[in-house]
Amino acid sequence: MTHTGIWAAVDKVAEIMGLTPSALARRCGMDATAFNKSKRCTQYGQPRWPSSQTIAKIIETAGVSEDEFFRMARMYDQPGVSSK
């Protein structure tokens, strides 16, 4: 799994729920900016991965299974597949 795939899955979960990533973050009890694209890398360009606790919150909030979430993440790791 890649950084891009994980974040694409987060975006897809939000879309499926009819939410923005910011609204999904709020539903997960997090700061609204937690899932912003600008926060997915450090100021030095290093990838910032969501923690396992954050992924668990997303899965619980969305009511998807772990398998379903990670299937989405792997799907977006495929060349030519976009989360949009």
C-alpha positions in Angstrom: 0.0 0.0 0.0 1.1 3.5 -0.7 0.7 6.9 0.8 -1.3 7.9 -2.2 -3.6 4.9 -2.0 -4.3 5.3 1.7 -5.2 9.0 1.3 -7.3 8.2 -1.8 -9.3 5.7 0.3 -9.9 8.4 2.9 -11.2 10.7 0.2 -13.3 8.0 -1.3 -14.9 7.1 2.1 -15.7 10.8 2.5 -17.2 10.9 -1.0 -19.3 7.8 -0.4 -20.7 9.4 2.8 -21.5 12.6 0.9 -18.9 14.5 3.0 -15.8 16.5 2.3 -12.6 15.2 3.9 -12.9 18.1 6.4 -16.4 17.0 7.4 -15.2 13.4 7.7 -12.5 14.5 10.0 -15.0 16.4 12.2 -17.3 13.3 12.3 -14.2 11.3 13.5 -13.8 13.8 16.4 -10.7 15.3 14.8 -9.8 18.8 13.8 -11.4 19.8 10.5 -8.0 20.3 8.9 -6.7 16.8 9.8 -7.4 15.3 6.3 -6.6 18.4 4.2 -4.4 17.7 1.2 -1.9 20.4 2.5 -1.3 18.3 5.6 -0.6 15.0 3.8 3.1 15.9 3.5 5.4 17.7 5.8 6.8 21.1 4.9 9.9 19.3 3.7 7.9 17.1 1.3 8.0 13.9 3.4 4.7 11.9 3.4 2.6 12.2 6.5 0.7 9.0 6.9 -2.6 8.7 8.9 -2.0 6.8 12.1 -3.6 3.4 12.7 -5.9 5.1 15.3 -7.0 7.6 12.7 -7.7 4.9 10.1 -9.7 3.0 12.8 -11.8 6.1 13.5 -12.5 6.5 9.8 -13.6 2.8 9.5 -15.8 3.0 12.6 -17.4 6.4 11.6 -18.0 5.3 8.0 -19.3 1.8 9.0 -17.0 0.1 6.5 -14.9 -3.0 7.2 -11.1 -2.9 7.4 -11.0 -5.1 4.4 -13.2 -2.7 2.4 -11.1 0.3 3.4 -7.8 -1.4 2.5 -9.3 -2.8 -0.7 -10.0 0.8 -1.7 -6.5 1.8 -0.8 -5.0 -1.0 -2.9 -7.3 -0.1 -5.8 -6.0 3.4 -6.0 -2.5 2.1 -6.0 -3.1 0.8 -9.5 -1.7 2.8 -12.4 -4.3 5.0 -14.1 -6.9 4.8 -11.3 -8.1 8.0 -9.7 -10.1 8.6 -6.6 -12.0 11.4 -8.3 
